[in-house]
């Protein structure tokens, strides 16, 4: 466990980042005009009673609209089944959360995200909604694949 001052500092930094993101999005929405809707015509995998006998893809991707992808880690891969979000702008992508698994062989998150971006060297910013492991464990494989 980290030093109490370091832990408190990290929590404050995360709170500041979340506040800045919220304010930024709140300020940008009126300038963007109307909110763009998308399709939630998706059935999320419920895992399987026996994942060994019924193997499933580790990651499910839903194309919500032209700029938004919703990804979910399969319940056979992780009992949390976290949702991740990829927003694709004209100059940069934004990945919100990196999921529960850090092994790229078990969870091909970086490869999947790169394939969804317009070009291989497209800049990608990664943020985490909070510090729980089911939202940030996949950060290292994604960082290794992100251009500087």
Secondary structure, DSSP 4 states (H G I P E B T S, - for coil): ---HHHHHHHHHHHHHHHHHHHHHHHHHHHHH-SPPP-----------S-TTTS---SEEEEEEETTEEEEEE-TTT-TT--EEEEEE-SS-EEEE--BS---TTT--HHHHHHHHSSSTT--EEEE-SSS-HHHHTTHHHHHHHS--
